[in-house]
Amino acid sequence: MSTMKAAKVTSPGVVEIVQVPIPTTGKGQVRIKVISCGICHSDNITLYGAMGTQLPRIPGHEVLGVVDEIGEGVTGLVKGQEVGVGWFGGNHCGKCTSCLQNEWILCKESLVCGLNYDGGYAEYCVAPADAIVKIPSGMDPIASSPLLCAGVTVYNSFRNQNIKSGSVVGVQGLGGLGHLAIQFVKKMGYQVAALSSGSSKEALARELGASYYFDMSNQSWVAECQKLDVKCILVTAPNGNIIPTMVKSLGINGKLVLLAAVTEPFSVDGIELLGQKKSIIGWASGDSRDTEDTFNFAKHNCVKPMVQPVSLEEAADRLKNISQAKFRYVISFQK
């Protein structure tokens, strides 16, 4: 077999199921036989050719499969080993300021799988060796793929905030990131307050581990939240309009951590930031090392993404209607 089936973005907004040559590995690269690939909201960047993405391109950056071919110079991997590739697509230079500060994902030479090179909406995917994530044995290969982006984003961001164990931590949004954030934060030893509009997700939030639930459509939620002295809120759903009120809901020394891509401008009260030592920060997911940590924590603490398997042929429709996902569509190549 010399060709493979793939879902390729051929022009902005257009996805075609095509047969293309199976890619071969170059020096320092690894080929993965894909088992599953999560459909992430960020795949819309490729779908519409944003951020300088050159089309045609095969999307997908939650790629999980097995090592199929190992390029020259790659060590530490064997054929058949279960691996993955996430948003961090490898190729860090190791010499720039970011790399020397151990921030591979911020290196200007680093790539994004599915944006800068073909991703996991295909039967095979080739990636740089430094992008490869070693998957612990015994994990569900379909359900686990969202950990490669959504999972590492929430886990790695929060573990770096130095929040005192046992504190109350808020999770805004209960979608692909938020439902994982509640689980990770709870299993890391914190009380979780879930923040969402309406009451429809309260039962699920509590089932996932939330001790508190705040309906953000109710004007009293900020005052009620302030009583808990919330030390951190993870913002997983993009809505710039509610950021000022979330800042108000934080306790002293509280941190608002932006994980969702909030594109509209917002303003906050500078006096409140100063007077109560509050802060707003952004966090850029994590690299392959952080993702391995995420998988190991998830395995040993039973953090489980909620997924809906779909076929490759369904991928384009599911991506365009991703807001309907409960909570992550995952392309399955298992027969």
N, C-alpha and C positions, 0 to 999 in steps of 0.2 A: 504494500500500500504506500503510495507516494503522495497522496492528497488527504486532506482532512476537511471536515465540515466546520464552518465558522459563521458567526453572525457579525457581519462587517458593516460599519457605518461608511457608506459610499459617498454621501453628500449630507449637508446639515439636515438632521431630522429624518434621514432615510437609512433604514437598516435592511440589508439583504442577506439571506442565507445562501452561502456560496461554498464551492469547493476550491480550496487553495492548496498550494504545496505545503507539505509538513516542513516547518522550519528546522534548520540544522544549527548546531552549536558552533560558536566561534571560541576563541581563546577566552577563558575566564567565565564561560557561560554554562548554563544548565538547562536541559529541556525537560519539561514536565508533561507527563500524560495526565490530562486534567480529569479529575473525578467530579468536582463541583466548582461553581463560581458564584459568589453572592452578587446580587444586583443592588448596587449602592446608588443613592441619590447623586453622588458625585460623578457617576457614569454619564450624566447629562452633559458634563463638560465635553466629553468626546462626542456624544450624540449631536451636539450643535456646533462642534468645531470651535469651542471657546478656549481661552487661555493659550492661543497659538497652536492648538492641536492640529496637526496636519492630517487631512483626510485623503484617501480612505484609511481607516484604522479599526482594528478589532478591540472593543472595550473590555473592561473587566479587571479589577484589582483586588478581588478577594478569591484568589486562585488556590485551590487545594488539589493535590494529586500525588503522583509518585515520580521519582527520578527515572527518566527514560534514556537520557544520553548525557554524558559528562564531558565538557569541553576541556581542552588543554589547560593545564595549570590548576585545575580545580581539585582540591583535596577535602577529605572529611565527609564525603558523601558516597553512597553506593546505589547502584541501580535497584529500583523497587522500593527505596526508602520513601516514606510519606513526608511530603514537604509542602510548603505554600509560599505565596508571594502576596504582599499587601500593597498599600498605597506607596510605601517606600519601595521604589523599584530598583535600588542599587546604584552602582557607578559612582559612589562618593570618592573624592580625590585623595583624602587622607592628609592633605597639606594645607588647606585653607584655614581661616580663623575658626569657622564653624566646626570643621573636622577636628582641629586641635583642641577644641572645647568639648569634644565628644558628641557633637550635634550633627550626626551624619545626615539626618533628614533635612537640615537647613543648608547643606552644601549646594552651591550653585551648579555643580556638575551632576548631582544626583537626578535620577529619572523617576518617572511615575509610570507604573505598569498600566497599560491600557490607554495612556495618553501619549507618551513619548515612544513607546514601542507596543506591539500587539499584545493584548491581554488574554484573559481567560474565557471569553465567549467563544471558545474553540476547543477542539479535541486535544491540541498540544499548544504549549506556550514556552518560549525561550526567554530566560532572564539572567542578568548578571549574578554571579555566585554570592555577592554580598547582600543580595535581596532575599536569598533563600532562608526560609523559616523551617526549622526542624520540628515536626509535629509529634507530640508524645503519643505513644502507642495506646490503643484502646479508645480513641475518641471517634465519635460519629463523623465520617468524612463529609456528609451532607450538611448536618446541623452546625458543624464547627466553622465553616468558611467565613461567616460574618465576624469572627474573632480577629481576622486578618486586617480589618479596618475599623469597624464599629467597636469591636472589643478592645483593641489596643488603644484606641483614642480615649475611651473613658477610663480604662484601668491605668494607663501610663500617665495621663494628665493628673488624675487624682492622687496617685501615690507620690507625686512630686510636690504636693502642696503643703506638706508638713502640718497637717491638721491633727490636733490632739485626739488620740483614740477615745471613742465614746461620745464625741461631739455629735451634734445634729448637723446633717449635711442634706442640702436640698438637691433634688434632681428635677429640672424643668423639662417637660416633654416626655412622653411615654411611647416613642416610636422605636426605630431601629437602634439608636444609641441609648435612649432613655431606659428601655426595659432591661438592657444589660447593665447600665450604670447603677440602677437600684440594686441589682444582685451583687455586683462587685463591691459597692460601698458597704452594703450590709455584711458581706462575708469578710470584709477588712476590719470589722469591729466598730462600725458607726451606726447611729440611729439615722434613719432615712425619712426625709419629708418629701413626698412626691408633689409636684406642682403641675397642674394641667387645667385647661378650661373645661368646665362642665363636670358632672359627677360620673359620667359613663365609665371612666377608667379607674375609679377608686378601688373596686373589688380586685382588679388585676394588680394594681399597685401594691395593695396589702398582701396579696398572694405572693408577689415577688420579693417581699421583705420590708415594705415601707411601714413605719410605725405611725406616720401622720400623712394626711392628704389635704391639700388646699386647692379649692376650686377658684382659679384665678379670674373667673367671670363674676365672682362675688366680691364686692368692694371691701369687705371686712377682712379679706385674707391677709393683707399686709400686717395689720395690727395683731392678728392672731399668730402670724408667723414670727413677729418680733418677740413674742413671749418666750420663744424657744431658744433664743440666742444662737441662731443659725450661723455657723462658722464658714460655710462654703456652699455655693450653689453651682452645679454643673449645668450650663445652658446647652441643651441638646437639640432644640428646635429653633430655627432662625426667625426671630421677631424682634426687631429693634425697638418697637413701640413699648414693650414691657420691660426693657432693661432698667429704666429709671426706677420703676416700682420694685423690681427685684433688688436693686441696690438698697432701697429703703428697708426692705424686709430683712437684710443681713444684720447680724449682731456685731458687736465690737470686734475689730480685727477681721471682719468677714471678707471673703474673697468671692468674686463672681468670675467664673472660669468659662470663657467662650469657646465652645467646641463646635458649634454650628456656624456656618458661614453667613453672618449677619451683613447684608450688603447695604442696607440703608443707614444713613447717619443717625446718631442718637446723642442726646445730651444728658448729663447728670449733674447733680449739685456738688460742686467742688468743695464747699464748706463741709458737707456731710462726709465726703471722703477723708478730709483732713481731720475733722473733729472726732471721728470714730475709727480712724485708721483702716478704712475700707479700701479695697483695691479691685480693679478689673484687669484681667489678664487673658491672653489668648494662648492656645496650645496646639501645636502641630503634630498630632497623632504620635507616631513613634517609628523607630527603625526596626530592622529584622530581629535585633537582640531584644528589644522591648516586647516584640510580638511573641518571641519564644517564652519570655517571662509571663505574658498574658495567658498563653495556652497552658503553661504549667500551673498557674494559679487557678484557672478555670477548671482544669481536670481535677485537682486535689480539693477544690471547694464546691464542686458541682454547680458551676455557673453555666447555664445552657441557653444559647440563643433560641428564639422562637422563629421557626422558618416554615416556608411553604415551597416545596420543590416544584420546579417547572421545567419544561423542555426547552432546548435551545431555540426551537421555532417560536416559542411563546415569549422569548426574552424581550424583543422590541416592544411588544404591547405592554408587558409588565413594567418595563422601564418608563414608558410614557405615562403609566398610571401607578407610579410607585407609591403615591400617597395612600393607596388602598391596601398596601401590604400589611399583613399581620404576622410578623413584624419585619420579616425579610424574605423576599423572593430569592431562591437559590436555584441556579441552573444545575441540573443533575445529569451527568453523563453515564451514570450507572445503568446497565441494561436490565 
